[in-house]
Amino acid sequence: MSGGICVSHTTAWAPGLVTPDDWKQWARGGKEIARTNDAPKLEYTDPLFRRRLSQISRMTIQVVHDELEKSNCGRTIRQVFVSCRGELAREFSVSKMLIEDKAVLPASFSLSVFNTPIALATLAFALHGGYTVMFPSKGNFRGAFAGACAPVLSGSEEQIMLVYADELPVEEYSGLRTENCVPFAFAALISAEPGTGISLTDMEDVPQEPATFLKQIILKDTSF
């Protein structure tokens, strides 16, 4: 990595983890994320807007909301959204509909695409900095993180908002090694050094698992 980057103002949401102490206990191995479909209520959004949102979209909107509040980064910041599974439940529903009904409802399809969560977040908060979405090859978070940092490292952006989210797999996928696929989301500011937060100078130090990355950030960042 040429130069360094700073990860700061991290926010997170997951079923069963409510307080900062809960998250710190999770990072140390003392608590687990609940394997449920629980999701943020999003009471600050319009009822019609949130009525049909999935778990991953609700979690994404929540951490973006908290990031905007915590960092005061403004509505023009660019976002980079990373997910290993995307709108998995909706994609399964669409596939099932195709098999059983030989047709797909337009609304169902439009809410199943990979960029749905971050697109909904930009709508919810009138963000106009644009966004990029990344699917980590073979689930390798490090590769996606490197791509997210590229605009900062190249100097084209002073900072970006990194957003990660994955939801609980549907029960029909339970036989496909989904035991470690817990639902959670987090957001953080990525900026050039120097700055407040956690400094990274070697991309090889970034874990391949997003949960491991978040645990490291929580344990190092005293402001979490």
C-alpha positions as CSV (number, residue, x, y, z in Angstrom):
1,M,0.0,0.0,0.0
2,S,1.5,3.3,-1.1
3,G,0.9,5.7,1.9
4,G,-1.7,4.8,4.5
5,I,-5.4,5.1,5.2
6,C,-7.4,5.7,8.4
7,V,-10.5,3.9,9.5
8,S,-12.7,6.0,11.8
9,H,-16.2,6.7,13.2
10,T,-17.2,3.1,12.9
11,T,-20.9,2.2,13.5
12,A,-22.5,-1.2,13.5
13,W,-25.8,-3.0,13.9
14,A,-26.6,-6.7,14.5
15,P,-29.4,-8.7,16.1
16,G,-28.6,-9.3,19.8
17,L,-25.9,-6.6,20.1
18,V,-27.3,-3.3,21.4
19,T,-24.7,-1.3,23.4
20,P,-21.1,-0.6,22.7
21,D,-20.3,-3.0,25.6
22,D,-22.2,-5.7,23.7
23,W,-20.1,-5.1,20.7
24,K,-16.8,-5.2,22.6
25,Q,-17.8,-8.4,24.3
26,W,-18.6,-9.9,20.8
27,A,-15.2,-8.7,19.6
28,R,-13.5,-10.5,22.5
29,G,-15.5,-13.7,22.0
30,G,-17.9,-13.2,24.9
31,K,-21.1,-12.7,22.9
32,E,-22.6,-13.9,19.7
33,I,-24.7,-12.2,17.0
34,A,-28.2,-13.7,17.1
35,R,-29.1,-15.8,14.1
36,T,-32.5,-14.1,13.6
37,N,-34.2,-12.0,11.1
38,D,-34.5,-9.1,13.5
39,A,-33.8,-5.7,11.8
40,P,-33.7,-2.0,12.8
41,K,-37.1,-0.3,13.0
42,L,-36.0,2.8,11.1
43,E,-38.6,4.9,12.8
44,Y,-37.0,8.1,11.3
45,T,-38.1,7.0,7.8
46,D,-41.6,7.2,6.2
47,P,-43.7,4.1,7.0
48,L,-44.5,3.5,3.3
49,F,-40.7,3.6,2.5
50,R,-39.7,1.0,5.1
51,R,-42.8,-1.2,4.8
52,R,-41.2,-3.8,2.4
53,L,-37.5,-3.5,3.2
54,S,-35.4,-6.6,3.8
55,Q,-33.1,-7.3,6.7
56,I,-30.0,-6.3,4.8
57,S,-31.5,-3.1,3.5
58,R,-32.7,-2.1,7.0
59,M,-29.3,-2.8,8.5
60,T,-27.6,-0.8,5.7
61,I,-29.9,2.2,6.1
62,Q,-29.3,2.1,9.9
63,V,-25.5,2.1,9.8
64,V,-25.5,4.8,7.1
65,H,-27.8,6.9,9.3
66,D,-25.6,6.3,12.3
67,E,-22.4,7.1,10.3
68,L,-23.9,10.4,9.1
69,E,-24.8,11.3,12.7
70,K,-21.5,10.2,14.2
71,S,-19.0,11.6,11.6
72,N,-20.9,14.6,10.3
73,C,-19.4,13.8,6.9
74,G,-22.1,15.5,4.9
75,R,-24.5,14.4,2.1
76,T,-21.9,14.6,-0.7
77,I,-19.7,11.8,0.6
78,R,-19.2,8.9,-1.8
79,Q,-20.2,5.4,-0.5
80,V,-18.7,2.0,-1.3
81,F,-21.0,-0.9,-0.4
82,V,-19.6,-4.4,0.1
83,S,-21.6,-7.6,0.6
84,C,-20.9,-11.3,0.3
85,R,-24.5,-12.3,-0.3
86,G,-26.5,-9.2,-1.1
87,E,-30.3,-9.4,-1.1
88,L,-30.2,-13.2,-0.7
89,A,-33.7,-13.7,0.6
90,R,-35.3,-11.7,-2.1
91,E,-33.1,-13.4,-4.8
92,F,-34.3,-16.7,-3.5
93,S,-37.9,-15.5,-3.6
94,V,-37.5,-14.3,-7.2
95,S,-35.9,-17.6,-8.3
96,K,-38.7,-19.5,-6.6
97,M,-41.3,-17.3,-8.4
98,L,-39.7,-18.0,-11.7
99,I,-39.8,-21.7,-11.2
100,E,-43.3,-21.9,-9.8
101,D,-45.1,-19.1,-11.6
102,K,-42.9,-18.6,-14.7
103,A,-43.0,-14.9,-14.1
104,V,-41.5,-12.2,-11.8
105,L,-43.2,-9.1,-10.4
106,P,-41.3,-6.0,-11.4
107,A,-41.3,-4.7,-7.8
108,S,-39.9,-8.0,-6.5
109,F,-37.1,-7.9,-9.1
110,S,-36.2,-4.3,-8.5
111,L,-35.8,-4.9,-4.7
112,S,-33.6,-8.0,-5.3
113,V,-30.7,-6.5,-7.2
114,F,-27.2,-6.3,-5.5
115,N,-27.2,-2.5,-5.1
116,T,-30.6,-2.3,-3.5
117,P,-29.5,-1.7,0.1
118,I,-27.1,1.2,-0.6
119,A,-29.5,2.7,-3.2
120,L,-32.2,2.8,-0.6
121,A,-29.9,4.4,1.9
122,T,-29.1,7.2,-0.6
123,L,-32.8,7.8,-1.1
124,A,-33.5,7.7,2.6
125,F,-31.0,10.5,3.4
126,A,-30.9,12.4,0.1
127,L,-27.2,11.5,-0.5
128,H,-25.8,12.7,-3.7
129,G,-22.1,11.7,-3.7
130,G,-22.7,8.5,-5.7
131,Y,-21.9,5.0,-4.7
132,T,-20.0,1.9,-5.8
133,V,-20.9,-1.7,-5.0
134,M,-18.4,-4.5,-4.6
135,F,-18.9,-8.3,-4.4
136,P,-15.8,-9.8,-2.8
137,S,-14.3,-12.6,-4.9
138,K,-14.6,-15.9,-3.0
139,G,-15.8,-13.9,0.0
140,N,-12.4,-12.2,0.5
141,F,-13.2,-9.0,2.3
142,R,-9.6,-7.8,1.9
143,G,-9.9,-7.5,-1.8
144,A,-13.1,-5.5,-1.6
145,F,-11.6,-3.3,1.1
146,A,-8.5,-2.6,-1.1
147,G,-10.9,-1.6,-3.9
148,A,-12.9,0.7,-1.5
149,C,-9.6,2.4,-0.5
150,A,-8.5,3.0,-4.0
151,P,-10.1,6.5,-4.5
152,V,-8.5,7.7,-1.3
153,L,-5.1,6.2,-2.0
154,S,-5.2,7.7,-5.5
155,G,-6.2,11.1,-4.3
156,S,-9.4,11.3,-6.2
157,E,-11.4,11.3,-2.9
158,E,-10.4,12.8,0.4
159,Q,-12.6,10.3,2.2
160,I,-15.3,7.7,1.4
161,M,-17.9,5.9,3.5
162,L,-17.3,2.2,3.6
163,V,-20.5,0.2,4.2
164,Y,-20.7,-3.6,4.7
165,A,-23.8,-5.7,5.2
166,D,-25.0,-9.3,5.0
167,E,-28.3,-10.8,6.1
168,L,-29.2,-14.1,7.6
169,P,-29.5,-16.8,4.8
170,V,-32.9,-18.3,4.2
171,E,-33.6,-21.6,5.8
172,E,-33.6,-23.3,2.4
173,Y,-29.8,-22.7,2.2
174,S,-29.1,-24.2,5.6
175,G,-27.4,-27.2,4.0
176,L,-24.9,-25.1,2.1
177,R,-22.4,-24.3,4.9
178,T,-24.1,-21.2,6.1
179,E,-23.4,-21.8,9.8
180,N,-21.0,-18.8,10.0
181,C,-23.2,-16.5,7.9
182,V,-24.5,-14.2,10.7
183,P,-26.4,-11.0,9.9
184,F,-24.6,-7.8,10.6
185,A,-23.7,-4.4,9.1
186,F,-21.1,-1.7,9.7
187,A,-20.0,1.6,8.3
188,A,-16.9,3.6,8.7
189,L,-15.0,6.6,7.1
190,I,-12.0,5.8,5.1
191,S,-9.6,8.7,4.7
192,A,-6.0,9.5,4.1
193,E,-3.6,9.7,7.0
194,P,-3.0,11.4,9.3
195,G,-6.3,11.4,11.2
196,T,-8.1,10.1,14.1
197,G,-9.0,6.5,14.1
198,I,-7.2,3.3,13.2
199,S,-4.3,3.6,10.8
200,L,-3.5,0.9,8.2
201,T,-0.3,0.9,6.2
202,D,-0.3,-2.6,4.8
203,M,-3.2,-4.2,3.1
204,E,-2.0,-7.6,4.1
205,D,-2.9,-6.7,7.6
206,V,-6.6,-6.6,6.6
207,P,-8.4,-9.9,7.4
208,Q,-10.2,-11.8,4.8
209,E,-13.3,-12.1,6.9
210,P,-15.4,-9.0,7.4
211,A,-16.4,-10.0,11.0
212,T,-12.7,-10.4,11.9
213,F,-12.0,-6.9,10.4
214,L,-14.8,-5.4,12.5
215,K,-13.6,-7.1,15.6
216,Q,-10.1,-5.7,15.2
217,I,-11.5,-2.2,14.6
218,I,-13.7,-2.3,17.7
219,L,-10.9,-3.5,19.9
220,K,-8.5,-0.8,18.7
221,D,-10.8,2.1,18.4
222,T,-11.4,3.7,21.8
223,S,-14.2,5.9,20.3
224,F,-16.4,3.0,19.3
